[in-house]
Amino acid sequence: MNNEEQTKTYYAGFWMRLGAYIVDFVIVVLAVYTTYLVSGLIYFAATGQLGSDEPAPTAVAMVALILCLAVAIGYPICFWRWRGQTPGKMVLRIRVVRSDGSSLTWGAAIARFLGYIVAWITCGVLFLWVAFDRHKRGVHDRIADTCVVKTPRRSAAASEVAYEKK
């Protein structure tokens, strides 16, 4: 393999990214439902009642809603910053990087999420941009100066070298 083949970037396409998004969506929905359920059970354990028109249950519901939003927003942002990939992207072996190949900063991760909001406002139409862009970048990638690349498979030779170094 020559140097040009080793440094070639393989961008993740629309369908691969959609698959990762679906995996992440399922995880976030389960996490949000769990968060809401646990907060309701804690309230029930403390008061012996579920829901009413009293201010306390309404306040608990608002706190639960804020926690659920924090989970839904924090999930992608924290994973992009920490690993460059959410669990859905890990499954499909793709990674979010800055356009220069570096890891995301907190600012870039937040900007990318804000780009998601812009794409969602258009009922997801702007996500289709990924399918037609030469570097497979969506509006959220352009806003944050990121791209999604395929992560290389770990070859047997690399595994043997890593094993010999131990």
N, CA and C of each residue as an Amber inpcrd file, in Angstrom:
protein
   498
   0.8480000  -1.1720000   0.0000000   0.0000000   0.0000000   0.0000000
   0.8950000   1.2370000   0.0000000   0.6780000   2.1680000  -0.9260000
   1.5090000   3.3640000  -0.9810000   0.9810000   4.4420000  -0.0360000
   1.7520000   5.5270000   0.1010000   1.3740000   6.5920000   1.0270000
   0.0550000   7.2510000   0.6530000  -0.2230000   7.3820000  -0.6560000
  -1.4700000   8.0060000  -1.0850000  -2.6700000   7.1920000  -0.6330000
  -2.5930000   5.8690000  -0.7160000  -3.6910000   5.0210000  -0.2630000
  -3.8410000   5.0700000   1.2450000  -2.7180000   5.2060000   1.9670000
  -2.7750000   5.2470000   3.4240000  -3.4040000   6.5410000   3.9250000
  -3.2270000   7.6500000   3.1980000  -3.7380000   8.9330000   3.6570000
  -5.0790000   9.3010000   3.0370000  -5.6340000   8.4670000   2.1880000
  -6.9140000   8.7520000   1.5490000  -8.0160000   8.7270000   2.5970000
  -8.8800000   9.7260000   2.5250000 -10.0000000   9.8270000   3.4510000
 -11.2380000   9.2330000   2.8050000 -11.9170000   8.3670000   3.5300000
 -13.1580000   7.7680000   3.0610000 -14.3010000   8.3680000   3.8690000
 -15.1420000   9.1200000   3.1980000 -16.2520000   9.7860000   3.8690000
 -17.4430000   8.8370000   4.0040000 -18.1350000   8.9540000   5.1270000
 -19.3190000   8.1320000   5.3720000 -20.4980000   8.7520000   4.6430000
 -21.2070000   7.9380000   3.8900000 -22.3310000   8.4150000   3.0900000
 -23.6300000   8.5230000   3.8660000 -24.6420000   8.9390000   3.1490000
 -25.9550000   9.2060000   3.7260000 -26.5390000   7.9950000   4.4460000
 -26.5730000   6.8330000   3.7920000 -27.2320000   5.6660000   4.3780000
 -26.5090000   5.1520000   5.6170000 -25.1890000   5.2010000   5.5840000
 -24.4090000   4.7670000   6.7460000 -24.6820000   5.7070000   7.9260000
 -24.7150000   6.9910000   7.6500000 -24.9690000   7.9700000   8.7060000
 -26.4040000   7.8540000   9.2170000 -27.3490000   7.5840000   8.3350000
 -28.7380000   7.4060000   8.7600000 -28.8570000   6.1850000   9.6800000
 -28.1620000   5.1130000   9.3440000 -28.1670000   3.9270000  10.2040000
 -27.6500000   4.2400000  11.5980000 -26.5570000   4.9900000  11.6680000
 -25.9980000   5.3850000  12.9650000 -26.9860000   6.2710000  13.7310000
 -27.6390000   7.1630000  13.0000000 -28.6100000   8.0650000  13.6220000
 -29.7750000   7.2750000  14.2130000 -30.2360000   6.2620000  13.5040000
 -31.3550000   5.4450000  14.0030000 -30.9560000   4.7160000  15.2860000
 -29.7560000   4.1490000  15.3100000 -29.2690000   3.4830000  16.5300000
 -29.2350000   4.4820000  17.6830000 -28.6820000   5.6780000  17.4260000
 -28.6070000   6.6980000  18.4720000 -29.9910000   7.1770000  18.9050000
 -30.9070000   7.2920000  17.9510000 -32.2660000   7.7230000  18.2650000
 -32.9210000   6.7430000  19.2310000 -32.7820000   5.4670000  18.9810000
 -33.3610000   4.4430000  19.8610000 -32.7410000   4.5540000  21.2590000
 -31.4320000   4.7230000  21.3270000 -30.7560000   4.8490000  22.6250000
 -31.2490000   6.0810000  23.3760000 -31.3580000   7.2190000  22.6850000
 -31.8080000   8.4550000  23.3310000 -33.2510000   8.3210000  23.8060000
 -34.1150000   7.7410000  22.9930000 -35.5140000   7.5660000  23.3980000
 -35.5870000   6.6960000  24.6480000 -34.8440000   5.6070000  24.6790000
 -34.8360000   4.7490000  25.8650000 -34.2950000   5.4920000  27.0900000
 -33.2430000   6.2830000  26.8910000 -32.6600000   7.0520000  28.0000000
 -33.6360000   8.1090000  28.5120000 -34.3250000   8.7760000  27.6070000
 -35.2890000   9.8060000  28.0090000 -36.4670000   9.1740000  28.7490000
 -37.0040000   8.0840000  28.2100000 -38.1060000   7.4030000  28.8970000
 -37.6690000   6.9120000  30.2700000 -36.4840000   6.3810000  30.3570000
 -35.9630000   5.9060000  31.6430000 -35.8210000   7.0640000  32.6230000
 -35.2880000   8.1870000  32.1500000 -35.1300000   9.3710000  33.0000000
 -36.4780000   9.8360000  33.5240000 -37.4590000   9.9010000  32.6460000
 -38.7860000  10.3640000  33.0500000 -39.4480000   9.3740000  34.0110000
 -39.3010000   8.0950000  33.7240000 -39.8860000   7.0610000  34.5750000
 -39.2560000   7.0830000  35.9670000 -37.9460000   7.1620000  36.0180000
 -37.2500000   7.1710000  37.3110000 -37.6460000   8.3940000  38.1230000
 -37.7260000   9.5640000  37.4800000 -38.1230000  10.7560000  38.2360000
 -39.5550000  10.6210000  38.7480000 -40.4440000  10.0090000  37.9610000
 -41.8180000   9.7780000  38.4170000 -41.8740000   8.7980000  39.5700000
 -41.0550000   7.7590000  39.4940000 -41.0340000   6.7760000  40.5860000
 -40.4680000   7.3810000  41.8710000 -39.4730000   8.2300000  41.7340000
 -38.9140000   8.9060000  42.9120000 -39.9820000   9.7870000  43.5560000
 -40.7070000  10.5170000  42.7080000 -41.7810000  11.3720000  43.2350000
 -42.8490000  10.5210000  43.9160000 -43.2370000   9.4260000  43.2840000
 -44.2500000   8.5410000  43.8580000 -43.7840000   7.9650000  45.1920000
 -42.5210000   7.5630000  45.2530000 -41.9790000   7.0110000  46.4980000
 -41.9880000   8.0550000  47.6060000 -41.7520000   9.3140000  47.2360000
 -41.6930000  10.3780000  48.2490000 -43.0800000  10.8310000  48.6950000
 -44.0690000  10.8050000  47.8020000 -45.3750000  11.3750000  48.1350000
 -46.5040000  10.3540000  48.2050000 -46.3330000   9.1970000  47.5810000
 -47.3880000   8.1990000  47.5670000 -48.4700000   8.4870000  46.5480000
 -48.2540000   9.4530000  45.6670000 -49.2520000   9.7560000  44.6370000
 -48.5670000  10.0110000  43.3030000 -49.2930000   9.7700000  42.2560000
 -48.8020000  10.0780000  40.9190000 -49.6690000  11.1580000  40.3140000
 -49.0550000  12.2500000  39.9410000 -49.7480000  13.3200000  39.2260000
 -50.9250000  13.9140000  39.9580000 -51.0840000  15.1850000  39.8130000
 -52.2540000  15.9060000  40.3040000 -52.1050000  17.3360000  39.8010000
 -53.0510000  18.1850000  40.1590000 -52.9900000  19.5800000  39.7240000
 -52.2310000  20.4490000  40.7190000 -51.6900000  19.8500000  41.7310000
 -50.9460000  20.5930000  42.7410000 -49.6290000  21.0960000  42.1480000
 -49.0750000  22.1460000  42.7090000 -47.8150000  22.7000000  42.1710000
 -46.6230000  21.7500000  42.2730000 -46.5490000  20.9400000  43.3330000
 -45.3890000  20.0600000  43.5010000 -45.2470000  19.0630000  42.3600000
 -46.2920000  18.3340000  41.9660000 -46.1360000  17.4140000  40.8430000
 -45.7700000  18.1350000  39.5380000 -46.3310000  19.3290000  39.3450000
 -46.0030000  20.1040000  38.1510000 -44.5270000  20.4800000  38.1520000
 -44.0110000  20.8670000  39.3030000 -42.5890000  21.2190000  39.4120000
 -41.7190000  19.9940000  39.1500000 -42.1240000  18.8500000  39.6800000
 -41.3680000  17.6170000  39.4540000 -41.3860000  17.2700000  37.9660000
 -42.5340000  17.4370000  37.3230000 -42.6400000  17.1630000  35.8850000
 -41.7270000  18.1010000  35.0880000 -41.6440000  19.3470000  35.5050000
 -40.7600000  20.3010000  34.8140000 -39.2920000  19.9190000  35.0000000
 -38.9290000  19.5040000  36.1980000 -37.5580000  19.0590000  36.4460000
 -37.2600000  17.8240000  35.5950000 -38.2110000  16.9080000  35.5320000
 -38.0300000  15.6990000  34.7120000 -37.8830000  16.0710000  33.2440000
 -38.6750000  17.0170000  32.7750000 -38.5800000  17.4710000  31.3870000
 -37.2130000  18.0850000  31.1030000 -36.7230000  18.8850000  32.0240000
 -35.3970000  19.4990000  31.8630000 -34.3120000  18.4230000  31.8370000
 -34.4260000  17.4230000  32.7140000 -33.4710000  16.3110000  32.7180000
 -33.5130000  15.5460000  31.3900000 -34.7190000  15.3280000  30.8730000
 -34.8660000  14.6090000  29.6000000 -34.2420000  15.4110000  28.4530000
 -34.4540000  16.7080000  28.4490000 -33.8220000  17.5480000  27.4250000
 -32.3010000  17.5240000  27.5590000 -31.8120000  17.5550000  28.7940000
 -30.3670000  17.4910000  29.0180000 -29.7830000  16.1900000  28.4840000
 -30.5020000  15.0910000  28.6820000 -30.0480000  13.7920000  28.1610000
 -30.0270000  13.8150000  26.6390000 -31.1210000  14.2860000  26.0300000
 -31.2390000  14.2830000  24.5650000 -30.2250000  15.2040000  23.9050000
 -29.9240000  16.3280000  24.5220000 -28.9600000  17.2740000  23.9540000
 -27.5350000  16.8690000  24.3100000 -27.3340000  16.4350000  25.5400000
 -25.9940000  16.0910000  26.0010000 -25.4250000  14.8310000  25.3730000
 -26.2810000  13.8770000  25.0360000 -25.8250000  12.6080000  24.4630000
 -24.9300000  12.8110000  23.2390000 -25.4060000  13.4390000  22.1680000
 -24.5160000  13.5630000  21.0090000 -23.3420000  14.4970000  21.2630000
 -23.5930000  15.6090000  21.9230000 -22.5270000  16.5910000  22.1390000
 -21.3790000  15.9730000  22.9320000 -21.6930000  15.3080000  24.0250000
 -20.6440000  14.7140000  24.8650000 -19.9090000  13.5840000  24.1520000
 -20.6390000  12.7300000  23.4450000 -19.9680000  11.6540000  22.7080000
 -19.0970000  12.1950000  21.5800000 -19.5680000  13.2150000  20.8590000
 -18.7460000  13.7870000  19.7840000 -17.4620000  14.3750000  20.3590000
 -17.5730000  15.0360000  21.4860000 -16.3920000  15.6570000  22.0970000
 -15.4630000  14.6010000  22.6880000 -16.0360000  13.6270000  23.3810000
 -15.2410000  12.6310000  24.0980000 -14.5990000  11.6260000  23.1540000
 -15.3710000  11.0320000  22.2420000 -14.8670000   9.9450000  21.4030000
 -14.8520000  10.2650000  19.9140000 -15.5520000  11.3510000  19.5330000
 -15.6840000  11.6480000  18.1140000 -16.7550000  10.7910000  17.4640000
 -17.4400000   9.9960000  18.2500000 -18.4750000   9.1240000  17.7190000
 -19.4530000   8.7320000  18.8150000 -20.7050000   8.6930000  18.4360000
 -21.7480000   8.2150000  19.3260000 -21.7660000   6.6900000  19.2400000
 -22.4790000   6.0080000  20.1270000 -22.5650000   4.5520000  20.0080000
 -23.0660000   4.0830000  18.6350000 -24.0130000   4.8070000  18.0430000
 -24.4750000   4.4460000  16.7020000 -23.3590000   4.5280000  15.6690000
 -22.5310000   5.5450000  15.7860000 -21.3930000   5.6850000  14.8730000
 -20.3250000   4.6230000  15.1720000 -20.1860000   4.2600000  16.4350000
 -19.2400000   3.1930000  16.7850000 -19.6450000   1.8840000  16.1180000
 -20.9470000   1.5680000  16.1660000 -21.4560000   0.3360000  15.5640000
 -21.1280000   0.2960000  14.0680000 -21.2910000   1.4230000  13.3930000
 -21.0570000   1.4700000  11.9510000 -19.6300000   1.8960000  11.5830000
 -18.8040000   2.0480000  12.5990000 -17.3840000   2.3720000  12.4200000
 -17.1720000   3.6330000  11.5940000 -17.8300000   4.7000000  12.0490000
 -17.6160000   6.0160000  11.4580000 -17.3490000   6.9990000  12.5910000
 -16.7090000   8.1070000  12.2610000 -16.2680000   9.0600000  13.2810000
 -16.4390000  10.4880000  12.7770000 -16.7850000  11.3910000  13.6740000
 -16.8830000  12.8180000  13.3520000 -15.5420000  13.4660000  13.6810000
 -14.9850000  14.1690000  12.7100000 -13.7250000  14.8880000  12.9110000
 -13.8670000  16.2910000  12.3400000 -12.9620000  17.1740000  12.7380000
 -12.9020000  18.4990000  12.1210000 -12.4180000  18.3150000  10.6880000
 -12.6290000  19.2810000   9.8390000 -12.2500000  19.1430000   8.4300000
 -10.7480000  18.9660000   8.2600000  -9.9600000  19.3740000   9.2630000
  -8.5090000  19.1660000   9.1950000  -8.0960000  17.8250000   9.8040000
  -9.0660000  17.0260000  10.2340000  -8.7940000  15.7070000  10.7970000
  -8.6490000  15.6780000  12.3070000  -8.6740000  16.8340000  12.9480000
  -8.5100000  16.8830000  14.4040000  -9.8230000  16.5420000  15.1140000
  -9.7200000  16.3080000  16.4040000 -10.8950000  15.9890000  17.2210000
 -11.7520000  17.2290000  17.4240000 -13.0160000  16.9960000  17.7430000
 -13.9270000  18.1080000  17.9730000 -13.6530000  18.7790000  19.3110000
 -13.8020000  20.0890000  19.3260000 -13.7680000  20.8640000  20.5610000
 -15.2030000  20.9320000  21.0830000 -15.3810000  21.4450000  22.2930000
 -16.7320000  21.6220000  22.8130000 -17.5130000  22.5620000  21.9020000
 -16.8590000  23.6240000  21.4430000 -17.5310000  24.5820000  20.5680000
 -17.9980000  23.9470000  19.2710000 -17.1560000  23.1090000  18.6730000
 -17.5220000  22.4410000  17.4190000 -18.6510000  21.4480000  17.6450000
 -18.6260000  20.7320000  18.7660000 -19.6900000  19.7620000  19.0640000
 -21.0260000  20.4790000  19.2640000 -20.9990000  21.5940000  19.9620000
 -22.2320000  22.3700000  20.1790000 -22.7130000  22.9720000  18.8640000
 -21.7950000  23.5050000  18.0600000 -22.1640000  24.0710000  16.7540000
 -22.7800000  22.9990000  15.8640000 -22.2410000  21.7970000  15.9170000
 -22.7720000  20.6980000  15.1120000 -24.2000000  20.3540000  15.5510000
 -24.4410000  20.3470000  16.8540000 -25.7980000  20.0840000  17.3400000
 -26.7490000  21.1970000  16.9050000 -26.2990000  22.4460000  16.9590000
 -27.1320000  23.5560000  16.4860000 -27.4360000  23.3950000  14.9980000
 -26.4800000  22.8620000  14.2500000 -26.7090000  22.5550000  12.8450000
 -27.7670000  21.4800000  12.6710000 -27.8040000  20.5100000  13.5910000
 -28.8630000  19.4900000  13.5710000 -30.2270000  20.1740000  13.7200000
 -30.3110000  21.1410000  14.6260000 -31.5770000  21.8430000  14.8380000
 -32.0080000  22.5460000  13.5530000 -31.0680000  23.1870000  12.8750000
 -31.3720000  23.8370000  11.5940000 -31.9190000  22.8110000  10.6040000
 -31.2950000  21.6470000  10.5330000 -31.7520000  20.5990000   9.6110000
 -33.1200000  20.0480000  10.0310000 -33.3590000  19.9050000  11.3260000
 -34.6600000  19.4160000  11.7950000 -35.7760000  20.4120000  11.4860000
 -35.4560000  21.7200000  11.5810000 -36.4550000  22.7490000  11.3010000
 -36.9870000  22.6020000   9.8760000 -36.1550000  22.1110000   8.9820000
 -36.5810000  21.9050000   7.5870000 -37.2060000  20.5260000   7.3910000
 -37.6730000  19.9260000   8.4770000 -38.2590000  18.5730000   8.4440000
 -37.2660000  17.5500000   7.9160000 -35.9960000  17.7820000   8.1520000
 -34.9550000  16.8310000   7.7830000 -34.4480000  16.9570000   6.3580000
 -35.0080000  17.8670000   5.5770000 -34.6050000  18.0030000   4.1720000
 -33.1120000  18.3330000   4.0600000 -32.6020000  19.1710000   4.9390000
 -31.1850000  19.5510000   4.8480000 -30.2390000  18.4040000   5.1800000
 -30.7400000  17.3470000   5.8320000 -29.9000000  16.1700000   6.0460000
 -29.5950000  15.4790000   4.7180000 -30.4870000  15.6310000   3.7480000
 -30.2800000  15.0210000   2.4320000 -29.0690000  15.6030000   1.7040000
 -28.6400000  16.7740000   2.1170000 -27.4720000  17.4220000   1.5300000
 -26.2770000  16.4590000   1.5550000 -26.2000000  15.6400000   2.5840000
 -25.1090000  14.6630000   2.7270000 -25.0170000  13.7590000   1.4940000
 -26.1490000  13.3700000   0.9550000 -26.1770000  12.4430000  -0.1770000
 -25.5900000  13.0500000  -1.4490000 -25.6030000  14.3640000  -1.5680000
 -25.1930000  15.0120000  -2.8100000 -23.8760000  15.7760000  -2.7140000
 -23.3520000  15.9350000  -1.5280000 -22.1060000  16.6780000  -1.3320000
 -20.9020000  15.7880000  -1.6520000 -19.8960000  16.3600000  -2.2490000
 -18.7030000  15.6070000  -2.6490000 -18.0040000  14.9760000  -1.4430000
 -17.9760000  15.7020000  -0.3310000 -17.3240000  15.1890000   0.8830000
 -18.3470000  14.6710000   1.8900000 -19.5850000  14.4690000   1.4390000
 -20.6510000  13.8950000   2.2660000 -20.9030000  14.7210000   3.5250000
 -20.8610000  16.0440000   3.3740000 -21.0820000  16.9500000   4.5030000
 -22.4800000  17.5340000   4.4380000 -23.1610000  17.5380000   5.5880000
 -24.4760000  18.1540000   5.6920000 -24.3370000  19.5800000   6.1970000
 -25.4640000  20.2540000   6.3120000 -25.4440000  21.6370000   6.7940000
 -24.8480000  21.6960000   8.1990000 -25.1340000  20.7000000   9.0210000
 -24.5850000  20.6570000  10.3810000 -23.0600000  20.5050000  10.3520000
 -22.5440000  19.7710000   9.3700000 -21.0920000  19.6330000   9.2270000
 -20.4650000  20.9480000   8.7710000 -21.1300000  21.6370000   7.8750000
 -20.6060000  22.9070000   7.3770000 -20.6070000  23.9610000   8.4750000
 -21.6560000  23.9910000   9.2860000 -21.7320000  24.9600000  10.3860000
 -20.5910000  24.7310000  11.3730000 -20.2800000  23.4700000  11.6680000
 -19.2630000  23.1350000  12.6710000 -17.8930000  22.8480000  12.0670000
 -17.7790000  22.9040000  10.7320000 -16.5350000  22.5730000  10.0360000
 -16.0750000  21.1510000  10.3790000 -17.0080000  20.2060000  10.2340000
 -16.7240000  18.7990000  10.5190000 -17.0290000  17.9410000   9.2970000
 -16.5980000  16.7050000   9.3640000 -16.9860000  15.7010000   8.3780000
 -17.0220000  14.3540000   9.0930000 -17.6990000  13.4000000   8.4750000
 -17.8200000  12.0650000   9.0670000 -17.0480000  11.1150000   8.1700000
 -16.1020000  10.4210000   8.7710000 -15.2180000   9.5370000   8.0150000
 -15.3580000   8.1090000   8.5110000 -15.0440000   7.1980000   7.6150000
 -15.0270000   5.7900000   7.9970000 -13.7480000   5.5260000   8.7740000
 -13.8600000   4.7610000   9.8500000 -12.6720000   4.4080000  10.6150000
 -12.0840000   3.1420000  10.0110000 -10.7670000   3.0920000   9.8990000
 -10.1500000   1.9320000   9.2480000 -10.2960000   0.6770000  10.0940000
 -10.4200000  -0.4360000   9.4020000 -10.4210000  -1.7230000  10.1060000
  -9.0310000  -1.9620000  10.6510000  -8.9810000  -2.5650000  11.7810000
  -7.6920000  -2.9060000  12.3640000  -7.1950000  -4.1720000  11.6840000
  -6.0950000  -4.0530000  10.9900000  -5.5940000  -5.1930000  10.2220000
  -4.9030000  -6.2090000  11.1370000  -4.7390000  -7.4080000  10.6140000
  -4.0640000  -8.4610000  11.3730000  -2.6270000  -8.0600000  11.6650000
  -1.9730000  -7.4070000  10.6930000  -0.5840000  -6.9740000  10.8940000
  -0.4970000  -5.9660000  12.0250000  -1.4440000  -5.0340000  12.0920000
  -1.4350000  -4.0400000  13.1650000  -1.6790000  -4.7080000  14.5100000
  -2.5390000  -5.7170000  14.5350000  -2.8040000  -6.4410000  15.7770000
  -1.5570000  -7.1650000  16.2550000  -0.8170000  -7.7630000  15.3110000
   0.4000000  -8.4770000  15.6770000   1.4550000  -7.5280000  16.2130000
   1.5840000  -6.3440000  15.5870000   2.5540000  -5.3540000  16.0730000
   2.1910000  -4.9170000  17.4730000   0.9000000  -4.6370000  17.7020000
   0.4540000  -4.2270000  19.0300000   0.7170000  -5.3410000  20.0420000
   0.5260000  -6.5930000  19.6600000   0.7430000  -7.7120000  20.5380000
   2.2270000  -7.8360000  20.8790000   3.1100000  -7.6510000  19.8760000
   4.5510000  -7.7880000  20.0980000   5.0800000  -6.7030000  21.0170000
   4.4780000  -5.5100000  21.0180000   4.9550000  -4.3990000  21.8350000
   4.6850000  -4.6200000  23.3220000   3.7130000  -5.4700000  23.6430000
   3.3490000  -5.6860000  25.0640000   4.3960000  -6.4230000  25.8040000
